[in-house]
Amino acid sequence: MKNPVVDKSIEVALLIIEYCEILDTYKKYVISRQLLKSGTSIGANIHEAQNAESKADFIHKIKIAAKELEETKYWLILCEKSESYPNNEVLKEKIDQLGLIIYKILSTSIKNKN
């Protein structure tokens, strides 16, 4: 069965990995490592949520994914605003799309908690 949030999280993680490899060629190691950790953690938490022990556990894991998404956005904003970093509009767009899905899942899950 296809799962859009899982699929999108994998797509984003692969784009994050590619972008971090580019950052490494620019010797931007600190931001690259931070971005790699937060950007791939989004999908890891979404994957964990697929086997949650309860509705509360599912919501908790999706909330962690949302936090990692926001951290990833922060690192991407720093890259965008710095003149010495390459910009990646496609990655920003994909992160925003994933965010819309994650926040919709959260609002629906919290509303239907009981």
N, C-alpha and C positions, 0 to 999 in steps of 0.2 A: 504494500500500500504506500502510495506516495505521500510524503509529509512536507508541505511547502516550507515550514520553518526550519526543518532539518536540512532540506536541500539548499535553502538560501544561506544557512549558517556555514555549510561546507563551501559554497561558492565564495562567501566573504572571507573565510579562513584562507582559502587558496590565494585570493587576491592580496590578502594581508601578507602572506608569506612572500609572494612575488615582490610586493612593494618594499618589504623589509630587506630583501636581497638587493634591491636597487639602492636603498639607503646605505647598506653596508659598502657598496661600491663607492659611495660618497664619503665613507668613513664616519657616518652618523650613527655610531654603534649604540649610544645610550638611548636615544629615542627609538631606534630600531628594535632594541630588546624589549623596551616597555610596550611598544605597539604590538610586537609579536606576541607577548604574553597576554595582554588584554584582548587583542583581536581574535586570537585562537581560543581563548577561554569562553568567549560567547557561545560558540558551538559546542564546546565540551559540556557546558552547563545545560544547554538545550538538549543535548543527547542524554545526559543524566536524568533530566526531567521526564524523558520518555519512559523511564522505569521507576518512577517515583513510588514510594511506599504508601502515600496517601495524597489527597487533594492538597493538604497543607504543605507537604513536602514538594509537590509539583510547583505550587505557587512560589515557594521559597527558592527553588532552583531557577525558575524563570526570572524572579527578582534579581538573583545574582547575575544572570545573563544580561539583564537590563543595566545593572551597574557596570559590568564590563563593557557593554556597548557605549555607555556614556564616557567611560575612561578612554576608550578607543577614539571616540569623537574628539576628546580633548587633545590627544597626541596628534591627530590629523589636523586639527586647527593650528597647533603649533607649527607643524610642517608647512601648512598653507601660508601662514603669516610670516614665516622666515624666508628671506630672499635666497638663502643658501641651501634650501631643501627643495627637492622636486615635488611638484604638486600632482595629485592623482584624483581628478574629478570623478572618474568612474567608480573608484573605491568609495568616495564620499557618498555618491548616489546609492550604491549598493548597501552601505551601512544605514542610510536613512530608510531604505525600503525594509531592511531587516528590523529596524527599530519600530516601524509601523506595525509589523506583524507581531513582534514581541509585546508591545504595549496593548495591542488588541487582545492578544491571548491573556495578558494579565488582567485587563479590565473585565473580560468575559468570565475568567476563572474566579475572580474575587466576587463578582456579582452573583455567580452560581455556586458559591462556596458550600452551601448546605445542601 
